[in-house]
Amino acid sequence: MNEENIDGTNGCSKVRTGTQNEAALLALMEKTGYNMVQENGQRKFGGPPPGWEGPPPPRGCEVFVGKIPRDMYEDELVPVFERAGKIYEFRLMMEFSGENRGYAFVMYTTKEEAQLAIRILNNYEIRPGKFIGVCVSLDNCRLFIGAIPKEKKKEEILDEMKKVTEGVVDVIVYPSATDKTKNRGFAFVEYESHRAAAMARRKLIPGTFQLWGHTIQVDWADPEKEVDEETMQRVKVLYVRNLMISTTEETIKAEFNKFKPGAVERVKKLRDYAFVHFFNREDAVAAMSVMNGKCIDGASIEVTLAKPVNKENTWRQHLNGQISPNSENLIVFANKEESHPKTLGKPPTLQARLNGQHSPSPPEIERCTYPFFPGTKLTPISMYSLKSNHFNSAVMHLDYYCNKNNWAPPEYYLYSATSQDGKVLLVYKIVIPAIANGSQSYFMPDKLCTTLEDAKELAAQFTLLHLGPF
């Protein structure tokens, strides 16, 4: 490895007294046999390691590491992460100054090693008083494409995307809830790799690229949640999509009971999707195989296993600043607009209005207005096609969270009590139907409010903090 590989990009200054840092890194390379190369603001250790044969490890083998002390480098970090297993590649993000940027990506050779790293190294005290955060990192291979003409079929969208971008694997199109012959105005495009998706996103810049004469919206899709195999092996709830709005829960239950009478415990339906709960997992799996693609009330349904809540609660860590600009699976609440024509005054946060309530909450989003010029084109969209940073309340975040997990919406139950001075105090209990039969059957904060709005917001905030990351 030559000198510029160690120093930094474009001749940036050395840190940790230069020769001391260089010597430590050279000693690590000599000991492990790994190569180290710096490019594009990151320093790669390995990828592949010495003697590696075959393709790189599959998705799910990489973890994201945040809150790394800025003066800590591979000679200290690599031995820590080697405790969980063999490292395929260690990528440390670097500043121009030569310091690290506070985060890194570690790819192991197996998913099991990555999961072990999360278990044993998340919140690990890497230096006195300095705790790192470790969570799964997934290369996002899916783009969200909005403002698509609603009459376009999946085959047409797939053909068009293959013409204008490379590496397209599949297109996911959802039919309209009210008219199954039309799409919902958006689609998800799956690419063969994160690089292919990134190149496509760069090419399809909104405002400069059109499909079928329409200006489209392009952004990263929220990555699908990865649930470990052991947890999925216990799931006995099916997610049923593409139902008719008119189809009733009774009809769904009867249809799914046809292959084995009495197998269905209950059904929860909202608009055009539903959750079918079974008494036994074996019956749920068998029903999924039998019912997927069947017609109910004239609609061809899609049936999959419902994904349960991820118990790895990294939501708090994200609120504490463990955000990676290269890791789209981490939610970013901050408003990304660099300037606003007109900014409104911010209302006091819920935290300030609730006396003594100290639960973490998303940072306040800057609210602003823009002039509505005559002739401005408006495009109907679903709130679920937006990003989470468009929502400023915990109530909306919770609804969005449930939708992204393919769950039915949260159910709110209002209760009241009387304070010592005679005031009516309010509190909401929230039930998440998709997990209501689990260990946590409902969520209720330990504080009461004097207004209905505050009670609902507090209950939603409390629930989000206990559910886990988006």
Salt bridges, closest charged atoms under 4 A:
ASP7 OD1 - LYS14 NZ 3.75
GLU22 OE1 - LYS14 NZ 3.09
GLU39 OE2 - LYS44 NZ 3.35
GLU62 OE2 - ARG91 NH2 3.11
ASP71 OD1 - ARG127 NH1 2.63
GLU74 OE2 - ARG43 NE 2.90
ASP75 OD2 - ARG16 NH1 3.08
GLU76 OE2 - ARG16 NH2 3.71
GLU76 OE2 - ARG127 NH2 2.96
GLU89 OE1 - ARG91 NE 3.50
GLU95 OE2 - ARG70 NH1 3.40
GLU156 OE2 - LYS152 NZ 3.85
ASP170 OD1 - LYS154 NZ 3.37
GLU190 OE1 - ARG142 NE 2.68
ASP219 OD1 - ARG201 NH2 3.72
ASP222 OD1 - LYS387 NZ 3.39
ASP222 OD2 - LYS404 NZ 3.87
GLU224 OE1 - ARG142 NH2 3.30
GLU230 OE2 - ARG234 NH1 3.86
GLU255 OE2 - LYS258 NZ 3.28
ASP272 OD2 - ARG184 NH2 2.09
ASP283 OD1 - LYS260 NZ 3.09
GLU302 OE1 - ARG241 NH2 2.47
GLU366 OE1 - HIS340 NE2 3.17
GLU411 OE2 - LYS268 NZ 2.74
ASP454 OD1 - ARG353 NH1 2.45
